[in-house]
Structures are given as C-alpha cells and as structure tokens.
C-alpha cells in the first residue's frame, strides 16, 4: 500500500511543478517588457519547465519500475511457496495411498 502512496506523491509533485511553470509563464507575459526581453524570458522559463517536468517524469518512471520489480519478486516467492505446498501435498497423498 505504501508504494501506491509514493506514486501519488510523485505525481502530485510533478503536477505542482508543471502548474508553477505555467503560472510563472503567465506572470512573465503580463510584465511590461519589450519583445526581445519577453521572448528570451519565455524561452528561459520554457527550458526550466521542460527540465523540471523531465526530472519528475524520470522519478515517476523509476518508482513505477521499482514497484514492478518488487511485485515480480513477491510473485516469484509466492509461486515457489505454492509449488512447495503442492509438492508436499502430493507426497502426503502418495504416502496415504501406500499406507492404505
């Protein structure tokens, strides 16, 4: 259950960063500057926003990969345990047949 919570927190963080970048872009558009300064500022903000979004996306992908790997390991462990139980049941059945 903790893994689900971690993914939600990372997704929330990515959303906040994206929202902040959009808000900063809008604020930059409403400041009084000439065209060249405005284009430079927009370009700078876009680059920063893209970098932060890529960073958050990478974090989310890493977390998802981690959860998938942990799930695969847990599934393999459970499968091994189940196979052992089935084998033990078969042995017990065979011994029961031999004793009868």
C-alpha positions in Angstrom: 0.0 0.0 0.0 2.9 2.3 0.7 4.0 2.1 -3.0 0.7 3.4 -4.2 1.1 6.4 -1.8 4.6 7.1 -3.1 3.5 7.2 -6.7 0.7 9.6 -5.8 3.1 11.9 -4.0 5.4 11.9 -7.0 2.6 12.6 -9.4 1.4 15.4 -7.2 4.9 16.9 -7.1 5.1 16.7 -11.0 1.7 18.4 -11.2 2.8 21.2 -8.8 6.0 21.8 -10.8 4.1 21.9 -14.1 1.5 24.3 -12.6 4.2 26.5 -11.1 5.9 26.7 -14.5 2.7 27.6 -16.3 1.9 30.2 -13.6 5.4 31.7 -14.0 5.0 31.8 -17.8 1.7 33.6 -17.4 3.2 36.1 -14.9 6.0 36.7 -17.3 3.6 37.5 -20.1 1.9 40.2 -18.0 5.1 42.0 -17.0 5.9 45.1 -19.1 8.9 44.2 -21.3 9.9 44.7 -24.9 9.5 41.8 -27.4 13.1 40.6 -27.3 13.2 40.5 -23.5 9.8 38.8 -23.4 10.9 36.1 -25.9 14.1 35.5 -24.0 12.2 35.2 -20.7 9.6 32.8 -22.2 12.4 30.7 -23.7 14.2 30.6 -20.4 11.0 29.7 -18.5 10.1 27.0 -21.0 13.5 25.4 -20.8 13.3 25.4 -17.0 9.8 23.9 -17.0 10.8 21.2 -19.5 13.8 20.3 -17.4 11.7 20.0 -14.2 9.0 18.0 -16.0 11.6 15.6 -17.4 13.1 15.2 -14.0 9.7 14.5 -12.4 8.8 12.1 -15.2 12.1 10.2 -14.7 11.4 9.9 -10.9 7.9 8.6 -11.6 9.2 6.1 -14.2 11.9 4.9 -11.7 9.3 4.5 -8.9 7.0 2.5 -11.2 9.9 0.3 -12.3 10.8 -0.3 -8.7 7.2 -1.3 -7.8 7.0 -3.6 -10.8 10.3 -5.3 -9.9 9.2 -5.7 -6.2 5.9 -7.2 -7.4 7.7 -9.6 -9.7 9.9 -10.8 -6.8 7.0 -11.2 -4.5 5.1 -13.1 -7.1 8.0 -15.4 -7.7 8.3 -16.0 -3.9 4.6 -16.8 -3.6 4.8 -19.1 -6.7 7.8 -21.0 -5.1 5.9 -21.3 -1.8 2.8 -22.6 -3.6 4.8 -25.2 -5.6 6.4 -26.4 -2.4 3.0 -26.8 -0.8 1.7 -28.7 -3.8 4.7 -31.0 -3.8 4.2 -31.6 0.0 0.5 -32.4 -0.6 1.4 -34.8 -3.4 3.9 -36.6 -1.1 1.4 -36.8 1.7 -1.3 -38.2 -0.7 1.2 -40.8 -2.0 2.2 -41.9 1.5 -1.5 -42.1 2.4 -2.1 -44.3 -0.6 0.9 -46.5 0.2 -0.2 -46.9 3.9 -3.7 -47.9 2.8 
